[in-house]
């Protein structure tokens, strides 16, 4: 898999330089490249307890992204997923430790424990007051003698950082860190493994499965579970967490492992709040990338039973912009629609034949969802099928509210329904089409002419003409031929849709932004949908 790197051996150095050059807080690095890569606060005066953390790179923004007022004093950066050397850790300690002493915050991995531990011993030999805490928050492997340290480490950085910033002594800061560590519980899940720079990607997670409890270095999880959506994923994570926590209020740290979109992370946050443990989550941190695993397409949840002093420490403002802050969980606030937007629906009525007709048309769009998405992916964003299928499902759900026995009112009602339930340009254009067709029918036009009036209005507002490579290329000839019956209309629609595959330029719609070569040979998905609908009606 291609990555935006130059040489594997330079990736950490160049990433650190990029961070320093663009940081919103005053940072510096120690000399000693390439073997010593330490990011420090440039405004540090050694008057307070220093906090030093670090480890292998690839977990950004951890750890260098959290160097700044109120959090870390220094971060020691190793190679990707590799602990930094003893000399590098020692350099970081010596650079920032004054009379108040230094606390090392170390994740529970053998390399980190050994290198940070030996560096602490050497620093003490220099006469420095150095303490060390080990974070072991991962609950994925309950029988493991020493649990791994993962994203819950950020709770320690923040609470210990707030105390150190306030002037607390080393013993107080270290005691608080150990207390926080004892309460943190974390577990992660991913749909895919990460891509280590310069190494082949390991594809061990089959399609339709998710891995639960995998490590932040790509280590295999405790089990692979069936994946059917965000709800099932969060349920699997919650099932592991709930047996380890009390009924006390908890803060949840919702961590993006690197390759999950912002949209998906918000869905996961929604699922956490409505899960079994949702009532115990009083505050959240994130969702945000906090301790990532390169590009891993996953997330982790860390829970901490915070008391009032911890909430205050977590809420204290800090310098690092990577820290997303603490937010209380609130009920979702819903405001009424402004006057004039609340839909006025006509009186519902039933008509068996119309209901069956509309339902069968909707089922055609639902069945074509994947085919139309694949076709749209050639010339757009791959969602035409889902947009049409979603509107079709909504229309089926609304059937009992529609005036099925009055086609004049029915056309207008369909337009109103589509304007509310169908997104994108297709939604508004079809809403215009049906609304204008309803207006035409109410003025006495027969149904075919009313539909043509709807098309004319849609073209007037949308601007598309036959030959512009849109749904109009199939819809216009179909309506022209409709006087000859559904078979004639279906033939005309199919010819129009197939013709769009020969057009090398789109003059309207999203495909207008696509290179002509990419369009060649692929029918417009909107035109294809129209053709399939008329072919269904022709039976």
N, C-alpha and C positions, 0 to 999 in steps of 0.2 A: 504493500500500500504506500503510495506516494505521500511524503510529508514535507512541510515547509521547514526544512533544515538544510544546512550546508554539509558539514562533515559531522559524523557521529561524535567524534572526540571533542568537537568544539561547541556542541549544542548547549551545555550548561554554562560555559563561559559567556557565550553570546547572549543567552537568555538573561543572565545576571546583569550584563552590561545594558541590555534593553530595559530591564526593570529600573536600574539606577538612573538611566537617562530620562525616563518618563515618569518617575515617581512624584506624587504630589506631596510627599513628606521628605524631610531632609535625611538622605541615606548616603552611605559611603561604603566602599569595600576596602578590605585590607590588601596590601601588596602581597605578592607571593604566588600570583597566577603562574601556571595553571593548577598547582597542587593544593594551594590554600585559597578557598573561595568562601569568604566570610563577609556577609552584609551586616553593617552596624548602623546604629543611629548616629547621624552626624551631629546631633545636638545634645549628645549624652555628656553629663558632667561627673559621673561616678559618685554622686552624692547619695544615691539610693541603691537599693538592691538591684543587681542586674539579672535579667532573665535571658538565658541562652538556650536555644533549641536547634533543631536541624535534623539532618538525616539525608537519605538519598533524594535526588531531584526527581521530578516527574509528578509531584503532588501539588503543584502550584494552584493557588497562591501560597499554600504552606511550603516552606516556612518563611522564606524571605519576604513574602507579601504581607506578613503580620509583624514586621519590624517597624516600630514607631511608638510614639507616646501612648502609654496605657496598655501596651502589650509587650512584645519581645524587644530586648535590647540588641540582640545579635542573633543571626541565623547562620549555621554552618552548612554549606551545600556540598553534598557528595555527588558522585556520578549518578546517572539515572538508576534508581532503585538500589544504590550501593551506599553504605555508610561512609561518611567522611573519615579521613585519617585522624589519628591521635594528634598529630602536629596541627592539623587544621582546627580541631576542637580547642586545643590548648591556645592557639593564637586568638581565637574568639574570646576565650575566658580572660586572657591577659589584657586584651584590648579594652574591655569594658568593666572589669572588676576593680572596685575601689574598697575603701574601709568597710562599707556596708555589706560586702560579700556578693555572692553570685549563686543563683539557683539554676541548675541544669534540668531541663524538662525533656525527658527521653522516652521515645516510644519503645515498647518491649519487643525488640528484635535483637538477636544475639550480637550482630555487628555493632549496632548502636550502643548497646549496654557496655560492650567491651571497650570501644573506642572512647566514648564519653567517660566511662568509668576510669580508665587509665589516665585520660587527660585531667580528670578531677584530682587524681592522686598526685600527678606531677604539679598541678597548680597549687595544691596544698603545700608541696615541698618548697614552693616559692613564698610561702607564708600567707597565701590567700585563703579566705574563708569561703569554701565552696561546698554546697550541698547538692544532692541529686535526687530527683523523684522519677519513678518509672510508671508510665501510663499503660494500663492493660485492660482496656475497656471492651474489647471484642468478645462477644458471647457466642460466636458461631461454633466454636469447638469447646463445648462445656467440660469435656474430660481432659483438656489440655492442661498440663501443670502450670504453664505460664501463658496466659492469653496475650494476643497481639495488641499493640497500641494502634488505634486508628483515629477516626475523625473526632472522637470525644476529647482528644488532646486539646482541641481548641477551647473547650471549657476551662482547662487548666491555664492556658495562655492568658485568657481574658480575666479570670478571677484573680489569679496570682498577679497579673499585670496591673490590675486596679489597685491591689494592696501595695505593690511596690511603688507605684506612682504616687500613692498617698503618703509614702514615707515609712511604711511598716518595716520592722526589722526582719532579718533573714529567717529566724526561727518561726516567726508569725506567718511569713509568706510560705515557707516550706510546709508548715502544719496545715495551712489552708489548702495547699496543693494536694497533699495526701488525702485530706478529707474529701475533696472534690473527686479525686481519682476513685476512691472507694465507692462512690455513688453512681458513676457513669456506666451505662450499658449501651453498646453499639452493635449493629449488624448491617451488612450491605447485601445488595442483589444486583445482578447485571444480566443483560441479554447478550452480551458479547465480551470477548476478552480485549485487552488493550494492545496497542501496537508499540513495541519498544523500538526506539530509533536504531536503524541498522540491523534489525533482527526480523526474521519471518514471523508473521502473525500466527498465533496458535488458535485454531478454530475447533475448540472442544465443546462448544455449547450448540447443540442442534437447533434447527428452526422449530419454533413452537415450545421451546424450553427456556427456563431462566435458571441462573445459578445463584443459590442462596449461600451467603456466608463466605464469599470469596475474599481474598486479601487485597490490600491496596497495591501490591506488587504483581497482581495477576495470579496469585496462588489460587489453586482450585478451591472451590467452596465445599461446604459440608455435604451438599446434595444438589441435584438438579431437579427442578419441579416443573410441572406443566404451567405454561404461561398462556393466559387467555385475556389479559388486559391489566390495566393499572390497579383495578380493585383487587384482583386475585394476587397480584404481586405484593401489594401492601398488606393483604391479609396474611400472607406467608411470613412476612417480616414481623408483623405485629404478634403473630402466634409465638414466635421465639422470644420477643421482648416482654410480653405480658407476664410470663411466669417468673421474670427476674426483677420486677418492680413492685413497689408498694402502691397503696391508694393515695399517696401524697401527691400534691400538684407537681408536675414535671415541666421542665423546659425541653423542647425537642429541637435538635439541630438537624436540619434537613439538608443533606449534602449531595451535591451533584458530583458524581465520580469522573466527570470530564466530558463525556460525549452525549449527554442527554440534553434535549432542547429545553429552553426556558418554559415553553408551553407545557411540555410533559412534566416538568418539575412542579408547576402549579397544579396540575391534575393530581400528582402524587401528594402534594400538600393537602389538597381537598380530601383525598382518600384517607390520609392519616387522621385528620380532624374528625371524620365521620366513622372511624374504625372503633373497635372494641376499647382501645385505650385512649380514644379521643377525649373523653370526659376528664382524663387525668392530665391532659396537656394544657397548661395555663398560658404558656408563652412559647414562641418559636424564634429560632435563629435561621434565617434563610427563607425559602430555598435559595441556595447559592453554591457555586463551586468553592469549597473551603479546603478540603483535603482530597484532591483528585487522584486518579490513577491514569495519567496521560489522557487517552481518548476513550476510556472505558464507558460503555453505554449502560450506565447503571446509577444507582443512588445508595445512600446509606442513611440510617436514622440513628441518632444518638440521643439518649434520654438521661436527664439529670434531675434528681429531686431537690430543686433549689428552694432555700428558705429566703426570708426577706433580705438578709445581708447579701446573699448570692445574686438575687434579682437586681439589687442596687449595683453590685459590682458589674454584672453583665450589661446593665443599661448605661454605665458610664461611657461618655464619648471617648473615642480613641483617634489617633492619627491615621493608621492604615486604612485606606479606602476599601480594601478587600473585605474588611469586617462589615457584615450587612446590618448589624444592630440587632436589638431585641424588640420583639413585637408581642403584645398581648393577643391572645386569641379572642376575637369578638364575634358575636352573632352577625351573620350576613345581613346588611341593611338593604331593604327594598323600598324604593320610592314609587309612587303612583305615576303612570304615564301622564304627560302634560295634556291639558284639555285639547281635544281635537284629534288625538292620536289613538284613543281607545276605540277599537273597531266597533261599528254598529252593524251587526250581522242581520241579514233578512231572516224572516221566520222560517225555521226548519220545516222541511216536508220530505216525505219518502216517495220513492218511485223505483220499484224493483229493477226494471230494465236499465234505468239510468245508473243506479248503484252498481249493477253488475258490469255495465259498460265502463264506467270510470275506474272501478277496481281492477278490471283486466288491463286497462291502459297503464295504470300505476304499476301493476305487476311486471309489465314489459320493461319499464324503466329500472325496476329493482333487479330484475334478472340480468340486465345489461350492464350493471354497475362496473364490474371488473373489466369487461371488454372496453367500455368507454373510457375508463381511467387509463388503461394501457394505451389507447389511441391518443388521448389527450396528452399523455406524457411525451409523445413525439413532437407536440407543437405547443404545449402549454405547461401547466403545473400538475397535471395528472389527477385532477379532481372533478372533472365534468360528470363522470359516472356517479360519484358519491353525492354531488350536488343534486343531480336529478333524482337519484334514488332516495335521498333524504327528503326531498320535497314530495315525492310519491308516497313515502311512508306517512308523512305528516297529513297528506290529503286523505289517505285511507282512515287515519285516526280521526279526522274531522268530519267524516261522512255523515254522522248523525246530526251534525250542526248545519248541514248544507240544505238549500231549498231545491231538492232533487226533482220536484215536480214542475218547476218553473225555470226553463232553461235560460230565460233572459236574466233573472236574478242569479241563477247558478253560475253563469259566466262571470258576472261581477264578483260573486263570492269566491270563486276560484282565484281570480286575480288578487283579491284581498288576502286570501290565505297564502298565496305564493309570495306576496310582498313581505309577509311576516316570517315565513319559514324557509325561503330559498335565498341563499346569499349569492354574491357575485353579480356580474352583469347579466347572466342568464336569468337570474331571479327577477330582476327589475324589468327586463325586457318582456318576459313572459307575463308578468303582472300587468304591464301596459297592454299587451296583446289581448288578454282575457277581459280586462276592464273595458277596453275600446270595443271589443266584440260584443260585450254586454250592452254597451251604449247603442251600438248599431242594431242589435236585436230589439231593444226597447223602442227604437224609432220605426220598427216595422220591417226591417230587412230580414229575408230568409237566412237560415243558419249559415249557408255557404258564403253569402255576401257579407254577413256580419263578421265571419272569421276573416274574410279578405279585408274588411275595414280595420279589424284589429291588426292585421299584418301591416297595412299601410301606416297606421299610427306608430307601430313599433319601428318601422323603417324610418319614419320621419324623425323620431326622437333618437334612435340608435345610429342612424346614418348608413346602415348596411344595405347593399344592393346585391342582386344576383351577380355572381362572379367575384364577390369579395371574400369568399371562403368562410362562410358562417352558416348557421342553421337556415338562413333565408334561402340558400341555394337549393335546399330540399323542400322547404315549406312553401315557397312561392309557387313552384311548378305543381306541387301536390294540390294546393287549393285551386289553381287554375284548372286542373284536370278532374276535380272532385265531382263536377257535374256528370261525368261519365261513370261514377261509382268508385268504390274503394279500391278496386283492382287497378283502375286507370291512375288513380291518385298515388297508389303504392309504386307503380312502375315509374311515374314521373319523379317521385321522391327518391327512389333508388338511383335513377339516372343522375339526378342533381347531386346526391351525396357522393356517388362514384366520381363525378366530374371534379369535385373538390380535391381529389387525390392527384389530379393532373395540373392543378393550379400551383404555380411556383411562387406566387406572392399573395399574401393576405392583406386586404385593405381595411379590415376592421377586426375587432376582437383581440385577444391576447396573442394570437398567432401572428399578428401584424408586426410583433417585435422579434420574430424568430427568423433566422437565416433561411433564405429560400431553398437552399440545398437540403436543409433538415426537413422541410415540409414535403418535398417531392415523394410521391407514392403513398402518402398517408391522408386518408379522408378526414375532413373536419368532424370532430366528435359530436357537435351539436347537430350537424346535418345527418350524421349516421343515426343519431337517436330519433330524429324525425322519420327517417326512412324505415327504421325498425318498427316504429309505432304504426305507420300506415300499412306496412306489410302484415302486421298482426291484425289490423282491422280488415284487411282484404281476406284474411283467413286462409 
